[in-house]
Amino acid sequence: MGLWLLVDSAGISDEEAGRPMDARSARELVRRGHAPLAHRARQIKTADFLAFDHLIGMTRVHCASMARLREQAGRRFPGRSLGEVGLMLDWLPGQPRGQDVPDPWYGGPADFVRAFELIDEAVDALLAQLQA
């Protein structure tokens, strides 16, 4: 049995809103055999908690911000089912909980490789748990 998934990306702040994917991320996608998407950055919004079952942050700070936004969504959409906030690396079995994906922004290519490796592992674990 397969999974039907809707996946999106959104940021906590609006400072990058409307901008294309970071060129270093795009290069790492190409290196891994994927075509970079024509994605434009956007800010997360309360309606996202209606549209998605899982809203996954890369860091504890992201998750805390999303939890506050989820509370706002609860007030805005009373009685509606809202997506759950989770930390990306918490999906990895056997790993300590509460670990952030290191932000590669101020690093070099190796930092992007490491971030992608961690995210790939966590996504594989997430998919396995969703299919279980």
Chimera marker file (.cmm) of the C-alpha trace (Angstrom):
<marker_set name="trace">
<marker id="1" x="0.000" y="0.000" z="0.000" r="1" g="1" b="0" radius="0.5"/>
<marker id="2" x="1.411" y="3.381" z="-0.956" r="1" g="1" b="0" radius="0.5"/>
<marker id="3" x="1.183" y="6.727" z="0.729" r="1" g="1" b="0" radius="0.5"/>
<marker id="4" x="-0.359" y="9.845" z="-0.713" r="1" g="1" b="0" radius="0.5"/>
<marker id="5" x="1.555" y="12.860" z="0.600" r="1" g="1" b="0" radius="0.5"/>
<marker id="6" x="1.368" y="16.585" z="0.202" r="1" g="1" b="0" radius="0.5"/>
<marker id="7" x="4.715" y="18.136" z="1.114" r="1" g="1" b="0" radius="0.5"/>
<marker id="8" x="5.519" y="21.826" z="1.312" r="1" g="1" b="0" radius="0.5"/>
<marker id="9" x="8.164" y="24.078" z="2.776" r="1" g="1" b="0" radius="0.5"/>
<marker id="10" x="7.664" y="27.277" z="4.740" r="1" g="1" b="0" radius="0.5"/>
<marker id="11" x="9.782" y="29.391" z="7.040" r="1" g="1" b="0" radius="0.5"/>
<marker id="12" x="9.136" y="30.911" z="10.414" r="1" g="1" b="0" radius="0.5"/>
<marker id="13" x="10.165" y="34.433" z="9.431" r="1" g="1" b="0" radius="0.5"/>
<marker id="14" x="9.189" y="36.313" z="6.310" r="1" g="1" b="0" radius="0.5"/>
<marker id="15" x="12.666" y="37.674" z="5.549" r="1" g="1" b="0" radius="0.5"/>
<marker id="16" x="13.258" y="35.244" z="2.668" r="1" g="1" b="0" radius="0.5"/>
<marker id="17" x="9.636" y="35.201" z="1.428" r="1" g="1" b="0" radius="0.5"/>
<marker id="18" x="9.404" y="35.235" z="-2.351" r="1" g="1" b="0" radius="0.5"/>
<marker id="19" x="13.053" y="34.340" z="-2.895" r="1" g="1" b="0" radius="0.5"/>
<marker id="20" x="14.153" y="31.213" z="-4.768" r="1" g="1" b="0" radius="0.5"/>
<marker id="21" x="15.909" y="28.283" z="-3.162" r="1" g="1" b="0" radius="0.5"/>
<marker id="22" x="19.407" y="28.978" z="-1.855" r="1" g="1" b="0" radius="0.5"/>
<marker id="23" x="21.907" y="28.169" z="-4.625" r="1" g="1" b="0" radius="0.5"/>
<marker id="24" x="23.945" y="25.948" z="-2.280" r="1" g="1" b="0" radius="0.5"/>
<marker id="25" x="20.878" y="23.837" z="-1.518" r="1" g="1" b="0" radius="0.5"/>
<marker id="26" x="20.074" y="23.623" z="-5.215" r="1" g="1" b="0" radius="0.5"/>
<marker id="27" x="23.628" y="22.435" z="-5.953" r="1" g="1" b="0" radius="0.5"/>
<marker id="28" x="23.339" y="19.733" z="-3.296" r="1" g="1" b="0" radius="0.5"/>
<marker id="29" x="20.018" y="18.579" z="-4.751" r="1" g="1" b="0" radius="0.5"/>
<marker id="30" x="21.593" y="18.303" z="-8.201" r="1" g="1" b="0" radius="0.5"/>
<marker id="31" x="24.590" y="16.462" z="-6.739" r="1" g="1" b="0" radius="0.5"/>
<marker id="32" x="22.133" y="13.951" z="-5.251" r="1" g="1" b="0" radius="0.5"/>
<marker id="33" x="20.388" y="13.471" z="-8.602" r="1" g="1" b="0" radius="0.5"/>
<marker id="34" x="17.323" y="15.651" z="-7.996" r="1" g="1" b="0" radius="0.5"/>
<marker id="35" x="16.144" y="18.585" z="-10.048" r="1" g="1" b="0" radius="0.5"/>
<marker id="36" x="15.805" y="21.747" z="-7.975" r="1" g="1" b="0" radius="0.5"/>
<marker id="37" x="12.228" y="22.929" z="-7.736" r="1" g="1" b="0" radius="0.5"/>
<marker id="38" x="10.956" y="26.308" z="-8.792" r="1" g="1" b="0" radius="0.5"/>
<marker id="39" x="10.053" y="26.788" z="-5.124" r="1" g="1" b="0" radius="0.5"/>
<marker id="40" x="9.807" y="30.262" z="-3.639" r="1" g="1" b="0" radius="0.5"/>
<marker id="41" x="10.177" y="30.803" z="0.078" r="1" g="1" b="0" radius="0.5"/>
<marker id="42" x="7.033" y="31.564" z="2.029" r="1" g="1" b="0" radius="0.5"/>
<marker id="43" x="6.138" y="32.111" z="5.646" r="1" g="1" b="0" radius="0.5"/>
<marker id="44" x="4.130" y="29.507" z="7.539" r="1" g="1" b="0" radius="0.5"/>
<marker id="45" x="0.546" y="30.523" z="8.290" r="1" g="1" b="0" radius="0.5"/>
<marker id="46" x="-2.204" y="29.354" z="10.632" r="1" g="1" b="0" radius="0.5"/>
<marker id="47" x="-4.119" y="27.717" z="7.752" r="1" g="1" b="0" radius="0.5"/>
<marker id="48" x="-1.169" y="25.335" z="7.291" r="1" g="1" b="0" radius="0.5"/>
<marker id="49" x="-2.284" y="23.604" z="10.502" r="1" g="1" b="0" radius="0.5"/>
<marker id="50" x="-5.534" y="22.659" z="8.732" r="1" g="1" b="0" radius="0.5"/>
<marker id="51" x="-3.820" y="21.549" z="5.515" r="1" g="1" b="0" radius="0.5"/>
<marker id="52" x="-1.079" y="19.334" z="6.990" r="1" g="1" b="0" radius="0.5"/>
<marker id="53" x="-1.049" y="16.524" z="9.562" r="1" g="1" b="0" radius="0.5"/>
<marker id="54" x="2.612" y="17.039" z="10.462" r="1" g="1" b="0" radius="0.5"/>
<marker id="55" x="4.446" y="20.362" z="10.570" r="1" g="1" b="0" radius="0.5"/>
<marker id="56" x="8.103" y="19.603" z="11.056" r="1" g="1" b="0" radius="0.5"/>
<marker id="57" x="10.734" y="22.061" z="12.226" r="1" g="1" b="0" radius="0.5"/>
<marker id="58" x="14.459" y="21.761" z="11.760" r="1" g="1" b="0" radius="0.5"/>
<marker id="59" x="15.264" y="23.264" z="15.185" r="1" g="1" b="0" radius="0.5"/>
<marker id="60" x="13.713" y="23.498" z="18.639" r="1" g="1" b="0" radius="0.5"/>
<marker id="61" x="13.363" y="27.267" z="18.093" r="1" g="1" b="0" radius="0.5"/>
<marker id="62" x="11.378" y="26.624" z="14.897" r="1" g="1" b="0" radius="0.5"/>
<marker id="63" x="9.147" y="24.164" z="16.751" r="1" g="1" b="0" radius="0.5"/>
<marker id="64" x="8.510" y="26.614" z="19.594" r="1" g="1" b="0" radius="0.5"/>
<marker id="65" x="7.455" y="29.268" z="17.074" r="1" g="1" b="0" radius="0.5"/>
<marker id="66" x="5.245" y="26.765" z="15.268" r="1" g="1" b="0" radius="0.5"/>
<marker id="67" x="3.660" y="25.680" z="18.556" r="1" g="1" b="0" radius="0.5"/>
<marker id="68" x="2.690" y="29.297" z="19.254" r="1" g="1" b="0" radius="0.5"/>
<marker id="69" x="1.274" y="29.588" z="15.729" r="1" g="1" b="0" radius="0.5"/>
<marker id="70" x="-0.647" y="26.337" z="16.275" r="1" g="1" b="0" radius="0.5"/>
<marker id="71" x="-2.236" y="27.898" z="19.378" r="1" g="1" b="0" radius="0.5"/>
<marker id="72" x="-3.304" y="30.855" z="17.218" r="1" g="1" b="0" radius="0.5"/>
<marker id="73" x="-4.723" y="28.406" z="14.672" r="1" g="1" b="0" radius="0.5"/>
<marker id="74" x="-6.721" y="26.762" z="17.451" r="1" g="1" b="0" radius="0.5"/>
<marker id="75" x="-8.272" y="30.104" z="18.359" r="1" g="1" b="0" radius="0.5"/>
<marker id="76" x="-8.873" y="30.978" z="14.701" r="1" g="1" b="0" radius="0.5"/>
<marker id="77" x="-10.327" y="27.555" z="13.800" r="1" g="1" b="0" radius="0.5"/>
<marker id="78" x="-12.027" y="26.321" z="16.996" r="1" g="1" b="0" radius="0.5"/>
<marker id="79" x="-13.028" y="22.664" z="16.990" r="1" g="1" b="0" radius="0.5"/>
<marker id="80" x="-11.014" y="21.863" z="13.867" r="1" g="1" b="0" radius="0.5"/>
<marker id="81" x="-8.359" y="19.157" z="13.741" r="1" g="1" b="0" radius="0.5"/>
<marker id="82" x="-4.895" y="20.721" z="13.597" r="1" g="1" b="0" radius="0.5"/>
<marker id="83" x="-1.596" y="19.307" z="12.394" r="1" g="1" b="0" radius="0.5"/>
<marker id="84" x="0.980" y="18.337" z="14.997" r="1" g="1" b="0" radius="0.5"/>
<marker id="85" x="4.327" y="20.107" z="15.430" r="1" g="1" b="0" radius="0.5"/>
<marker id="86" x="7.414" y="17.915" z="15.539" r="1" g="1" b="0" radius="0.5"/>
<marker id="87" x="11.178" y="18.178" z="15.343" r="1" g="1" b="0" radius="0.5"/>
<marker id="88" x="12.753" y="16.620" z="12.229" r="1" g="1" b="0" radius="0.5"/>
<marker id="89" x="15.431" y="14.542" z="13.931" r="1" g="1" b="0" radius="0.5"/>
<marker id="90" x="12.969" y="13.223" z="16.527" r="1" g="1" b="0" radius="0.5"/>
<marker id="91" x="11.714" y="10.874" z="13.781" r="1" g="1" b="0" radius="0.5"/>
<marker id="92" x="15.053" y="9.012" z="13.883" r="1" g="1" b="0" radius="0.5"/>
<marker id="93" x="14.683" y="5.895" z="16.043" r="1" g="1" b="0" radius="0.5"/>
<marker id="94" x="17.314" y="5.269" z="18.675" r="1" g="1" b="0" radius="0.5"/>
<marker id="95" x="18.572" y="8.847" z="18.652" r="1" g="1" b="0" radius="0.5"/>
<marker id="96" x="18.372" y="11.318" z="21.518" r="1" g="1" b="0" radius="0.5"/>
<marker id="97" x="15.300" y="13.503" z="21.221" r="1" g="1" b="0" radius="0.5"/>
<marker id="98" x="15.474" y="17.273" z="20.912" r="1" g="1" b="0" radius="0.5"/>
<marker id="99" x="18.390" y="17.470" z="18.458" r="1" g="1" b="0" radius="0.5"/>
<marker id="100" x="18.449" y="20.257" z="15.858" r="1" g="1" b="0" radius="0.5"/>
<marker id="101" x="19.421" y="19.860" z="12.224" r="1" g="1" b="0" radius="0.5"/>
<marker id="102" x="22.567" y="22.019" z="12.080" r="1" g="1" b="0" radius="0.5"/>
<marker id="103" x="21.924" y="25.154" z="10.024" r="1" g="1" b="0" radius="0.5"/>
<marker id="104" x="24.305" y="25.122" z="7.038" r="1" g="1" b="0" radius="0.5"/>
<marker id="105" x="23.633" y="28.785" z="6.124" r="1" g="1" b="0" radius="0.5"/>
<marker id="106" x="26.929" y="30.159" z="7.457" r="1" g="1" b="0" radius="0.5"/>
<marker id="107" x="28.980" y="27.098" z="6.546" r="1" g="1" b="0" radius="0.5"/>
<marker id="108" x="30.457" y="25.598" z="3.446" r="1" g="1" b="0" radius="0.5"/>
<marker id="109" x="29.448" y="22.794" z="1.083" r="1" g="1" b="0" radius="0.5"/>
<marker id="110" x="30.218" y="20.094" z="3.669" r="1" g="1" b="0" radius="0.5"/>
<marker id="111" x="27.667" y="21.663" z="6.029" r="1" g="1" b="0" radius="0.5"/>
<marker id="112" x="24.976" y="21.402" z="3.341" r="1" g="1" b="0" radius="0.5"/>
<marker id="113" x="25.946" y="17.774" z="2.685" r="1" g="1" b="0" radius="0.5"/>
<marker id="114" x="25.626" y="16.952" z="6.407" r="1" g="1" b="0" radius="0.5"/>
<marker id="115" x="22.263" y="18.738" z="6.747" r="1" g="1" b="0" radius="0.5"/>
<marker id="116" x="20.915" y="16.887" z="3.698" r="1" g="1" b="0" radius="0.5"/>
<marker id="117" x="22.174" y="13.545" z="5.070" r="1" g="1" b="0" radius="0.5"/>
<marker id="118" x="20.414" y="14.089" z="8.391" r="1" g="1" b="0" radius="0.5"/>
<marker id="119" x="17.198" y="15.236" z="6.731" r="1" g="1" b="0" radius="0.5"/>
<marker id="120" x="17.251" y="12.277" z="4.296" r="1" g="1" b="0" radius="0.5"/>
<marker id="121" x="17.647" y="9.830" z="7.198" r="1" g="1" b="0" radius="0.5"/>
<marker id="122" x="14.869" y="11.486" z="9.188" r="1" g="1" b="0" radius="0.5"/>
<marker id="123" x="12.501" y="11.591" z="6.200" r="1" g="1" b="0" radius="0.5"/>
<marker id="124" x="13.111" y="7.896" z="5.503" r="1" g="1" b="0" radius="0.5"/>
<marker id="125" x="12.295" y="7.136" z="9.160" r="1" g="1" b="0" radius="0.5"/>
<marker id="126" x="9.218" y="9.379" z="9.072" r="1" g="1" b="0" radius="0.5"/>
<marker id="127" x="7.914" y="7.622" z="5.939" r="1" g="1" b="0" radius="0.5"/>
<marker id="128" x="8.529" y="4.209" z="7.485" r="1" g="1" b="0" radius="0.5"/>
<marker id="129" x="6.595" y="5.205" z="10.605" r="1" g="1" b="0" radius="0.5"/>
<marker id="130" x="3.723" y="6.650" z="8.586" r="1" g="1" b="0" radius="0.5"/>
<marker id="131" x="3.476" y="3.422" z="6.583" r="1" g="1" b="0" radius="0.5"/>
<marker id="132" x="3.585" y="1.209" z="9.688" r="1" g="1" b="0" radius="0.5"/>
<link id1="1" id2="2" r="1" g="1" b="0" radius="0.2"/>
<link id1="2" id2="3" r="1" g="1" b="0" radius="0.2"/>
<link id1="3" id2="4" r="1" g="1" b="0" radius="0.2"/>
<link id1="4" id2="5" r="1" g="1" b="0" radius="0.2"/>
<link id1="5" id2="6" r="1" g="1" b="0" radius="0.2"/>
<link id1="6" id2="7" r="1" g="1" b="0" radius="0.2"/>
<link id1="7" id2="8" r="1" g="1" b="0" radius="0.2"/>
<link id1="8" id2="9" r="1" g="1" b="0" radius="0.2"/>
<link id1="9" id2="10" r="1" g="1" b="0" radius="0.2"/>
<link id1="10" id2="11" r="1" g="1" b="0" radius="0.2"/>
<link id1="11" id2="12" r="1" g="1" b="0" radius="0.2"/>
<link id1="12" id2="13" r="1" g="1" b="0" radius="0.2"/>
<link id1="13" id2="14" r="1" g="1" b="0" radius="0.2"/>
<link id1="14" id2="15" r="1" g="1" b="0" radius="0.2"/>
<link id1="15" id2="16" r="1" g="1" b="0" radius="0.2"/>
<link id1="16" id2="17" r="1" g="1" b="0" radius="0.2"/>
<link id1="17" id2="18" r="1" g="1" b="0" radius="0.2"/>
<link id1="18" id2="19" r="1" g="1" b="0" radius="0.2"/>
<link id1="19" id2="20" r="1" g="1" b="0" radius="0.2"/>
<link id1="20" id2="21" r="1" g="1" b="0" radius="0.2"/>
<link id1="21" id2="22" r="1" g="1" b="0" radius="0.2"/>
<link id1="22" id2="23" r="1" g="1" b="0" radius="0.2"/>
<link id1="23" id2="24" r="1" g="1" b="0" radius="0.2"/>
<link id1="24" id2="25" r="1" g="1" b="0" radius="0.2"/>
<link id1="25" id2="26" r="1" g="1" b="0" radius="0.2"/>
<link id1="26" id2="27" r="1" g="1" b="0" radius="0.2"/>
<link id1="27" id2="28" r="1" g="1" b="0" radius="0.2"/>
<link id1="28" id2="29" r="1" g="1" b="0" radius="0.2"/>
<link id1="29" id2="30" r="1" g="1" b="0" radius="0.2"/>
<link id1="30" id2="31" r="1" g="1" b="0" radius="0.2"/>
<link id1="31" id2="32" r="1" g="1" b="0" radius="0.2"/>
<link id1="32" id2="33" r="1" g="1" b="0" radius="0.2"/>
<link id1="33" id2="34" r="1" g="1" b="0" radius="0.2"/>
<link id1="34" id2="35" r="1" g="1" b="0" radius="0.2"/>
<link id1="35" id2="36" r="1" g="1" b="0" radius="0.2"/>
<link id1="36" id2="37" r="1" g="1" b="0" radius="0.2"/>
<link id1="37" id2="38" r="1" g="1" b="0" radius="0.2"/>
<link id1="38" id2="39" r="1" g="1" b="0" radius="0.2"/>
<link id1="39" id2="40" r="1" g="1" b="0" radius="0.2"/>
<link id1="40" id2="41" r="1" g="1" b="0" radius="0.2"/>
<link id1="41" id2="42" r="1" g="1" b="0" radius="0.2"/>
<link id1="42" id2="43" r="1" g="1" b="0" radius="0.2"/>
<link id1="43" id2="44" r="1" g="1" b="0" radius="0.2"/>
<link id1="44" id2="45" r="1" g="1" b="0" radius="0.2"/>
<link id1="45" id2="46" r="1" g="1" b="0" radius="0.2"/>
<link id1="46" id2="47" r="1" g="1" b="0" radius="0.2"/>
<link id1="47" id2="48" r="1" g="1" b="0" radius="0.2"/>
<link id1="48" id2="49" r="1" g="1" b="0" radius="0.2"/>
<link id1="49" id2="50" r="1" g="1" b="0" radius="0.2"/>
<link id1="50" id2="51" r="1" g="1" b="0" radius="0.2"/>
<link id1="51" id2="52" r="1" g="1" b="0" radius="0.2"/>
<link id1="52" id2="53" r="1" g="1" b="0" radius="0.2"/>
<link id1="53" id2="54" r="1" g="1" b="0" radius="0.2"/>
<link id1="54" id2="55" r="1" g="1" b="0" radius="0.2"/>
<link id1="55" id2="56" r="1" g="1" b="0" radius="0.2"/>
<link id1="56" id2="57" r="1" g="1" b="0" radius="0.2"/>
<link id1="57" id2="58" r="1" g="1" b="0" radius="0.2"/>
<link id1="58" id2="59" r="1" g="1" b="0" radius="0.2"/>
<link id1="59" id2="60" r="1" g="1" b="0" radius="0.2"/>
<link id1="60" id2="61" r="1" g="1" b="0" radius="0.2"/>
<link id1="61" id2="62" r="1" g="1" b="0" radius="0.2"/>
<link id1="62" id2="63" r="1" g="1" b="0" radius="0.2"/>
<link id1="63" id2="64" r="1" g="1" b="0" radius="0.2"/>
<link id1="64" id2="65" r="1" g="1" b="0" radius="0.2"/>
<link id1="65" id2="66" r="1" g="1" b="0" radius="0.2"/>
<link id1="66" id2="67" r="1" g="1" b="0" radius="0.2"/>
<link id1="67" id2="68" r="1" g="1" b="0" radius="0.2"/>
<link id1="68" id2="69" r="1" g="1" b="0" radius="0.2"/>
<link id1="69" id2="70" r="1" g="1" b="0" radius="0.2"/>
<link id1="70" id2="71" r="1" g="1" b="0" radius="0.2"/>
<link id1="71" id2="72" r="1" g="1" b="0" radius="0.2"/>
<link id1="72" id2="73" r="1" g="1" b="0" radius="0.2"/>
<link id1="73" id2="74" r="1" g="1" b="0" radius="0.2"/>
<link id1="74" id2="75" r="1" g="1" b="0" radius="0.2"/>
<link id1="75" id2="76" r="1" g="1" b="0" radius="0.2"/>
<link id1="76" id2="77" r="1" g="1" b="0" radius="0.2"/>
<link id1="77" id2="78" r="1" g="1" b="0" radius="0.2"/>
<link id1="78" id2="79" r="1" g="1" b="0" radius="0.2"/>
<link id1="79" id2="80" r="1" g="1" b="0" radius="0.2"/>
<link id1="80" id2="81" r="1" g="1" b="0" radius="0.2"/>
<link id1="81" id2="82" r="1" g="1" b="0" radius="0.2"/>
<link id1="82" id2="83" r="1" g="1" b="0" radius="0.2"/>
<link id1="83" id2="84" r="1" g="1" b="0" radius="0.2"/>
<link id1="84" id2="85" r="1" g="1" b="0" radius="0.2"/>
<link id1="85" id2="86" r="1" g="1" b="0" radius="0.2"/>
<link id1="86" id2="87" r="1" g="1" b="0" radius="0.2"/>
<link id1="87" id2="88" r="1" g="1" b="0" radius="0.2"/>
<link id1="88" id2="89" r="1" g="1" b="0" radius="0.2"/>
<link id1="89" id2="90" r="1" g="1" b="0" radius="0.2"/>
<link id1="90" id2="91" r="1" g="1" b="0" radius="0.2"/>
<link id1="91" id2="92" r="1" g="1" b="0" radius="0.2"/>
<link id1="92" id2="93" r="1" g="1" b="0" radius="0.2"/>
<link id1="93" id2="94" r="1" g="1" b="0" radius="0.2"/>
<link id1="94" id2="95" r="1" g="1" b="0" radius="0.2"/>
<link id1="95" id2="96" r="1" g="1" b="0" radius="0.2"/>
<link id1="96" id2="97" r="1" g="1" b="0" radius="0.2"/>
<link id1="97" id2="98" r="1" g="1" b="0" radius="0.2"/>
<link id1="98" id2="99" r="1" g="1" b="0" radius="0.2"/>
<link id1="99" id2="100" r="1" g="1" b="0" radius="0.2"/>
<link id1="100" id2="101" r="1" g="1" b="0" radius="0.2"/>
<link id1="101" id2="102" r="1" g="1" b="0" radius="0.2"/>
<link id1="102" id2="103" r="1" g="1" b="0" radius="0.2"/>
<link id1="103" id2="104" r="1" g="1" b="0" radius="0.2"/>
<link id1="104" id2="105" r="1" g="1" b="0" radius="0.2"/>
<link id1="105" id2="106" r="1" g="1" b="0" radius="0.2"/>
<link id1="106" id2="107" r="1" g="1" b="0" radius="0.2"/>
<link id1="107" id2="108" r="1" g="1" b="0" radius="0.2"/>
<link id1="108" id2="109" r="1" g="1" b="0" radius="0.2"/>
<link id1="109" id2="110" r="1" g="1" b="0" radius="0.2"/>
<link id1="110" id2="111" r="1" g="1" b="0" radius="0.2"/>
<link id1="111" id2="112" r="1" g="1" b="0" radius="0.2"/>
<link id1="112" id2="113" r="1" g="1" b="0" radius="0.2"/>
<link id1="113" id2="114" r="1" g="1" b="0" radius="0.2"/>
<link id1="114" id2="115" r="1" g="1" b="0" radius="0.2"/>
<link id1="115" id2="116" r="1" g="1" b="0" radius="0.2"/>
<link id1="116" id2="117" r="1" g="1" b="0" radius="0.2"/>
<link id1="117" id2="118" r="1" g="1" b="0" radius="0.2"/>
<link id1="118" id2="119" r="1" g="1" b="0" radius="0.2"/>
<link id1="119" id2="120" r="1" g="1" b="0" radius="0.2"/>
<link id1="120" id2="121" r="1" g="1" b="0" radius="0.2"/>
<link id1="121" id2="122" r="1" g="1" b="0" radius="0.2"/>
<link id1="122" id2="123" r="1" g="1" b="0" radius="0.2"/>
<link id1="123" id2="124" r="1" g="1" b="0" radius="0.2"/>
<link id1="124" id2="125" r="1" g="1" b="0" radius="0.2"/>
<link id1="125" id2="126" r="1" g="1" b="0" radius="0.2"/>
<link id1="126" id2="127" r="1" g="1" b="0" radius="0.2"/>
<link id1="127" id2="128" r="1" g="1" b="0" radius="0.2"/>
<link id1="128" id2="129" r="1" g="1" b="0" radius="0.2"/>
<link id1="129" id2="130" r="1" g="1" b="0" radius="0.2"/>
<link id1="130" id2="131" r="1" g="1" b="0" radius="0.2"/>
<link id1="131" id2="132" r="1" g="1" b="0" radius="0.2"/>
</marker_set>
